[in-house]
Amino acid sequence: MTSEVTTIWKDFHKDLKGFILNKTKNATDTDDILQEVFIKIIYHADKVNQAENLRQYLYGIVRNTVNDYFIKTKNCK
């Protein structure tokens, strides 16, 4: 499992981080969200490994995590 996550990190983390930063406009929140994304990837490694289109699957995780972030920050105000 760790080798798959390491490979995903090497191949995708810069693009995913840029996508998140474009949405949040905050570097600290971006790092937190990216960490949460990779926690989800680790917990759901079996589903990630079965994805037909890995890039599409990862961006789906990112979009959902970013949406959760905005919902949480909206409810905290």
N, C-alpha and C positions, 0 to 999 in steps of 0.2 A: 504494500500500500504506500509506504513512504516514497518509494521511487516514482510512483505515478504522480503523487502530489508534488514532488520535487520537479518532475518534468512539466507539470501544469504550471507551476510557479515560474520556471525558467521561460516557458513559451508564452505565457499569457499575462503575468502580473503587471507589466508596464502598460499594456493596452487596457486592462481592466481598471487599473488605477487612474489612467487618463480619463476613461469614461466616467468613473465615479466623481473625479474632481470636476469635470465639466458640469455635473449635475449639482454637486454640493457647494462648489466654490469655496471650500474650506479644507485645507491640507490635513488638519488634525482629524476631522470627521471622516475624510477620505481614508486615512490610514485605519481608523477604527472599523469602517465598513468593509474595507478590504480584508482585514483580519477576520471579521465575522463571515465573510464569503468563504475564506479558506477553512474556517472551522466547519462550515456546512459541507464543503467539499470533502473534508476528512470524514465527517460523520456519515456521509452518503456516498462513500467511495464506490460502492457496488453499483449504484444508479449512474454515477458519473462514468464509470468504466463501460457501461452498457449503452451510453448515449451514441446515437447514430452520427450526430454532428456535435462534436465536443465544444467548439466555439459557440454555437447557438445555445447549447445547454448551459454553459458557463455564464453567458450574458443574461440568460433567463434568471439564474441565481442572483446575479448582480442587480438586475432590475427589481426583483422582488425585495432584495435587501435594502436597496436605496428607497423604495417605496415605504418599507417598514420604518426606515430612519425618519422620513418626512412625516409619517403618521405619528411616530413617537414624539418628535420635536413639536409638532403642532399641538398635541395633547398636553405637553408640559408647559405651554404658555398660558 
